[in-house]
Amino acid sequence: MVQATWLYHIGQMSQEEVSRRMGLSRFKVLRLLQDARDLGLVRISIEHCTTGTLALADRLTERFGLTEAMVAPDAGEDPAAGRRAVGQLAAGWLARIGREGRLTIGMGWGRTVAAMADALTGLRNPDLCFVSLMGSMTHTSATSPFDVCVRLAALTGARAVFLPAPFLADTPADAALIRGQRLVREALEAARAAEHMVISVGECNPEALLQSSGILTPDEAAGLIAVGAVADTTGKFFAADGSLAPTELNLRAPSIDLDDLYRSDVVVLSSGAGKAAALRAVLAAGFVNRLIVDEPLARALLQEEAA
């Protein structure tokens, strides 16, 4: 499979030429190439920029006081397609800054962040270090910061540091006890030193990943809505004005602190117009430097502002 893939994509041979070189039927070669894509051996990266999305990016940068904004073209109604589109742009950004030398990059969690790891290609730098910014779930998942850090490190030849802690502790006292553990302290110190932090935004509704993954109980989820929480990121829950929501949950995550976000270059990845309210709350908090979104979300953010 690897040989056929190399000859076709790198050697620029036709399927017929690969067939003759390897002594296989064209049908077998076609199957090998398809299997290589299905297994992730081949990663396709498409560079795109259109006048419309560039104009949207400029408007977002100006409106929210950002260092940089990037907008992926509308990928259609499938939410997964929107996440993949944003992931492609984010992977391009990561490949760009990841060649700068020795860097520590803090990683959040979520489906859009995972899409960035899926799309990354062409970056090798053993001086990179990917570190998780918060704890994880009790089971493996492509969206968890642990899994994302490990995948990115494997792709780039870098190191991975993960936080040996749950996403949420049962009580604030438990969270304080966990943060006091040596291995947790060392991981948090590495996270706080990150030059860049890549995070996503969650909503406080029943469809959100925190609820569907079972991290929050139904009572905790209802409590967030009751106190006016509309967004979460890195274990912090925010009200619509960007302030921390009045909930005990903000004391139960053994993660980086809010102040740590202000000290780093923070990149937010998000997709889908339905994320507009949550993303506006996080933007209002004032720690976001760069924004990578899809076209529907960009338009929703600017329409809400105009309204």
N, C-alpha and C positions, 0 to 999 in steps of 0.2 A: 504493500500500500504506500509506504513512504517513498519507495523508489519511483513508482508510477506517478505519484503526486509531484515529486521533485522534477522529473523529466517534463511533465506537462506544464507546471506553473513556472518553474525556474528555468528549465531548459527550453521553454517556448516551443516544445514539440506538439504536433497535432496528435489526436488520439490514435490515428492510423500509424504514425511514426512510433509512438510509445508501444503500440501493439507489436510492431515488427521488432523493436529493440528488445522487448521482454519475452517475445514468443508467446503472447497471450492473444485471445480473441478481443476484438474491439468491444464486445459486450462486457467481457471481464474487466477490461480497462475502465470502461464507463462506471461499472459497479464499484471498483476500487476508488475512483475519484469521488463518487457520491458518498461512499462510506467515510472517506477522509474528511469530507465536509461535515457529515453528521456527527463524527466523533470529535470535532473541534481541531483536527490536525491542520486544516486550512482555515485561515481567518481572512475575511474579505473586508478591506477598509476602503471606503469611498470618500474622497475629498470633494466637498461641495460647498459652494457659497453662492447665494443668489442675492440680487439687489433687495428683494423684499425682506429677507431675513436679516441682512446686514443693517437695513434701516431700522428694523425692530430692535436689533441689538443696540444700536446707537441710542434709541429712545429709552431703552431700559437703563443703559449706563448713565444717561443724564438724569433721568427721573429718580433713580435710587442711589445716586452717588457712588457708583461702582467703579472699580479699576477696569473691569472687562466684563462683557456679556457676550454670549454666543447663543444663537437660536437655530435649532434644527428645523428643516422644513416639515410641514404637516405630513405625518406618515399614515393618516387615515384614522378610522374609528377604533381600531384594535389598540387597547392600552399598552400591550406588550410591544407593539411596533413603535409607539412613541418612546417607550423606555429604551429600546434598542437604538433609536435615532439619537437620543441624547447621549447614550453610552458611547456611540461612535465619535461624537464631538468631544466628549470628555476624554476618551482614549487618545485622541489627537493632542489635546492639551497636555495630558500626562506624558506622552512621548516627547513633547516639546520641552517641558521643564525638567523631565527626568534625565536629560543628557547634561545637565549643568554641573555634575560632579557629585560630591557627597551631600546627600539630602535625606532628611527624615520627613515622611509624609504620613500624617495621621488619617486613619480611615474610619468613616462612620459605617452605617449598615443600611440596607434597603435594596429594593429591586433595581433601582436605577444605578446605584453604585455597583451592584453586581454586573449590570449590563456593561459598565465601563471595563471591568475586568474581562468580560467575555470578548470585548472588541479590541483590546490592546494588542498591538503587534509592532515589531520592529524596534523594541527598546531593550537594550542589555546594558546594565550598569550595576556592578557588584557593590558600588558605594551607596546605593539606595537602601533605605530601611523603611518598611511599611509597618506601622504600629496602630493597633486598634485604640479608638478613643473611648470606648465604653465596653462593658461586659457583654456576654453573649447569651444565647439560648442554651437549654440543656441538651439540644440535639443538633446535629450538623444541618446546615442549610446554606445554600449558595448565597443567601443574602446576609449572613452573619458577618460581623467584622473579622472574626477569626478566619473563616473560610476565604473571605475576600483578600485578606493580607497574605495568606498562604499561597493563593493562586497568583497574585501579583508578584510575589517573591519568586515563585517557580518560573514565571514567564520572563522575568527580567534578570535572573541570577542574583537577586538582592536578598537581604535578610528580612525576616518577619518577626515582630514582637507582638504578642497578644496579651490582653488583660485577663488574668486568671480569676474571673469573677462573674457572677450572674448579671444579667441586664438590670434587674431590680432585686434588691434585698427585701426581706419581709418587713423590716422596720428601719427607721432612721438610725437607731442604735446598731442594728446589724450592719448597715452600710458603713458606718463609722468604723466598726470593728474590722470589716473586710479591707477598707482603705488603709488600715494600720498594718496589715500584713506586709512583710518585706518584699515578696515578689510582686504584690500589687503596687506597692509604693514605687518600685523600680520601673514597672511598666508605665505607671502614670507619669513619672518623671520623664521618660522617653517621649510619651505623647505630648507633654507640655512643651517639649523642646522642638516639636515639629515645625519646620518652616512653612509647610502647607498642610491644610486640613481639608479633606474631601467629605462632605456630608450630604444627606438628603433630608427631606421634610416629610413628616407624617401628619395625618389628620386625626382629630379626636372624634371619630365616628365609628359605628359598628363595622364598617368595611375596611378600616385601617389595619395595617399589618400587625401592629401591636395587639389588637384585639383578635384578629383571625389566627395569629400564631399562638394564642393562649398565654402571652406574657402578662396581660392585664385580665383580671377577673371581671365579670359583668358589673359587679358593684363598683369597682375602681373606674371602669370606663364610664359608667353613669355619673360617678362623682366628678369626673373631669368636665363633663358637659355642664353639670350643675354649677360649677365655679367659673364657667366661661372660658375654659381652655379650648383653643382651636388648633393648636399645632404642637408638635414635639420634634426635637432633634437632640442627639447626643445625650439622651436621658433627661432632658429638661422640657417642661411643658409651658407653653406661652399663651397669654391672652391676646386678643386681637390687636391691642396697641403695642405689642412687643415686650411687655413686661412679663415677668414670671407669674404664672397663674398661682393663686393661693391654694396649693395642694401639697400634702405631705409627700406625694410621689417625687417631688423635686429634691427631697432629702434622702431618697431611697436608692438612687442610682450611684453605684461606685464607679464614677466616670470622671472625665475632665470637668473642671469648673467653668462657669460662664466666662470668668475673666480670662481663662486660657484661650477662648475663641477670639477675644479682642486682641490678643497678642500675636496671633498667627495670620497667615494669608488664607482666608476661608473661601472655599469653592462649594457652592450649593448646586446639586444636580436634581432636577425635578421635571416631571412631564404630566401633561393632561390638564385641561382647563379646570377640572374639579379641584385641583390643588391650589387655586389662586388665593383663597382666603387664608389657608395655612401658610403659604409662602409669603404673603404680604405681612403676616404677623412676625415671621422670622426676619424678614428684611427690615421691619420697623425696629427690631432689637438692635440693629446697628453694627453687627459684627461681620456681615457678609461683604467680601471684597469682589468676588467673581460669581457670575451666575450663568449656568448652562441649562437651557430649557428648550422645549419644543415650541413650535409656532402657535398652537392653540393656547398654551399657557401664557406665552408672551402677550398675545392679544388680550387675553382675559385680565391679566395684570394691568395693562394700560387702559382697558375699557373701564375697569373698576375705578381707576384713578380719575378718568374723565367724568365718570358719573358723580 
